Amino acid sequence: MSSPRKRRVVLLGSTGSIGGSTLKVAAHLTKHIELVGLAAAGNIVQLAQQVRDTGVRQVALYDASKEAALRALLPSGVQIHLGADGLVHLATLAEADMVLVAIVGTAGLQPALAAIEAGKDLAIASKEILVMAGELITAAATRHGVKLLPVDSEHNAIFQCLDGQRGGAEAVARLILTASGGPFRTLAAADLARVTPEQALRHPTWEMGPKITVDSATLFNKGLEMIEARWLFGIGMERIDVLVHPQSIIHSMVEFRDGSLLAQLSRTDMCFPIQYALTWPERVAGGLQAPDFATLAKLEFEAPRDDVFPALGLARRAGHCGGTLPAVFNAANEVAVAAFRSGQLSFPGIWACVAAAMDAHQVEPSSSLAAVLAADQWAREYATTFCQPGA
């Protein structure tokens, strides 16, 4: 039997944590994956090293002011594309089969839609893409016949559990997203007001970027994932639940209508979901090791403390309402997390900021990218005002 053709991948967000893991996967799977484009925000030293390591000839740099400095670091013949237009150019490269979007924030939306319209399969690591514009993205993917492949460990786990199952969404009773619970899982509610950014950035099981690490501590990360799952799998919010699992070995589960559950397990290493997304529908050996059950002391599960960590309730409300409210939920949280990290806002203030923005927002249909981006901008302005001292 002939082996599948090598998949040619553009990686947007190559210098972040997901980008680094993707490069590691690609280095182990050179017979299966070829990187043909890399994009970064502004870390030109790391980007230049990645170009030398991979041999990529097309790069995009979001911070156009650093073009000359980057060019001095790159081998001759490498093409540089700049700004938002540069991301779109890379996302639509004729030689690419797939675009992996790992850009934090709204900058990934336009290239994601452009990639879909160019017929590229989309591997999604950026939560904003589906939280803000899930309706637009899924409709475009259906229209152009492209596949949406989740990179988040939780959604990738559900994707694996559902792959090949008959009956579609009707066969599913519940999607169960697992959560580590973060560093304050057992902390008394009265003590949360004294939490510091340094404490919030000490995640018990995963190594991630600072924003997503704080989101894990507040459970906003899981709330964002609930909304993502609603669009990825066509399941209503009422059938999406969260279960705290501190060991982070079971990455998520699917409960079917016959009472059976399927779960996906692996070590806490983002290379697992990235590899599956990049090589799907094949499974290939990439040097990753399965969990050793003989050494696992125990696997624990508990319900999240929704009364103490209100992010899940806010997410459920945003997902149920739809329209532009999920964009507000996402943007207000981004601003609040930045304010917390800079010392402007208390840890519980993150929830308060997002709730206030959602209460104040006049929801509109998310029928266009312009409407989504307008809601995003409104929420950022509202949350910035909310977080100001004395506001």
HELIX and SHEET records of a PDB file:
HELIX    1   1 SER A   17  HIS A   28  1                                  12    
HELIX    2   2 ILE A   44  THR A   54  1                                  11    
HELIX    3   3 ALA A   64  LYS A   66  5                                   3    
HELIX    4   4 GLU A   67  LEU A   73  1                                   7    
HELIX    5   5 GLY A   83  ALA A   91  1                                   9    
HELIX    6   6 THR A  106  GLY A  108  5                                   3    
HELIX    7   7 LEU A  109  GLU A  117  1                                   9    
HELIX    8   8 LYS A  127  HIS A  144  1                                  18    
HELIX    9   9 SER A  153  LEU A  162  1                                  10    
HELIX   10  10 GLY A  168  ALA A  171  5                                   4    
HELIX   11  11 ALA A  189  ARG A  194  5                                   6    
HELIX   12  12 PRO A  197  ALA A  200  1                                   4    
HELIX   13  13 PRO A  210  THR A  218  1                                   9    
HELIX   14  14 PHE A  220  PHE A  233  1                                  14    
HELIX   15  15 MET A  237  ARG A  239  5                                   3    
HELIX   16  16 CYS A  271  THR A  279  1                                   9    
HELIX   17  17 PHE A  293  THR A  295  5                                   3    
HELIX   18  18 ALA A  311  CYS A  321  1                                  11    
HELIX   19  19 LEU A  325  ARG A  341  1                                  17    
HELIX   20  20 PHE A  347  ALA A  360  1                                  14    
HELIX   21  21 LEU A  369  CYS A  387  1                                  19    
SHEET    1   A 7 GLN A  79  LEU A  82  0                                        
SHEET    2   A 7 GLN A  58  LEU A  61  1                                        
SHEET    3   A 7 ILE A  33  ALA A  40  1                                        
SHEET    4   A 7 ARG A   7  LEU A  12  1                                        
SHEET    5   A 7 MET A  98  VAL A 101  1                                        
SHEET    6   A 7 ASP A 121  ILE A 124  1                                        
SHEET    7   A 7 LEU A 148  PRO A 150  1                                        
SHEET    1   B 4 ILE A 240  VAL A 244  0                                        
SHEET    2   B 4 VAL A 172  ALA A 179  1                                        
SHEET    3   B 4 ILE A 250  PHE A 256 -1                                        
SHEET    4   B 4 LEU A 261  LEU A 265 -1                                        
END                                                                             
